[in-house]
Amino acid sequence: MIPPDVTWKTCCWSRETTSAHQIISNLCHLKLSVTAVSSMYN
């Protein structure tokens, strides 16, 4: 299983310039926030 941090970093730092990139980036940051909150409760 891929570590969450690797997943969002790969996604967020992607060099895509398509309109979908904005949506993907938002989803990545949301995932990052969820991951950060989850780690606080572990």
C-alpha positions in Angstrom: 0.0 0.0 0.0 1.3 3.5 -0.9 1.9 5.8 2.1 -0.7 8.7 2.1 2.0 11.3 2.1 3.5 9.9 -1.1 0.1 9.8 -2.7 -0.8 13.4 -2.1 2.7 14.7 -2.9 2.7 13.0 -6.2 -0.7 14.4 -7.0 -0.3 17.9 -5.6 3.1 18.5 -7.2 1.9 17.1 -10.5 2.8 19.5 -13.4 -0.5 19.0 -15.2 -1.9 22.2 -16.7 -5.3 21.0 -17.6 -8.5 22.3 -16.0 -8.8 19.1 -14.2 -5.6 19.9 -12.3 -7.4 22.5 -10.2 -9.9 19.9 -9.1 -7.3 17.2 -8.5 -5.2 19.7 -6.5 -8.2 20.6 -4.3 -8.9 16.9 -3.7 -5.2 16.4 -2.8 -5.2 19.2 -0.3 -8.4 17.9 1.2 -6.8 14.4 1.5 -3.8 16.0 3.1 -6.0 17.7 5.6 -7.8 14.5 6.4 -4.6 12.6 6.7 -3.2 15.2 9.1 -6.3 15.2 11.3 -6.3 11.4 11.3 -2.7 11.2 12.3 -3.5 13.4 15.3 -6.0 10.9 16.6 -3.9 7.9 16.0 
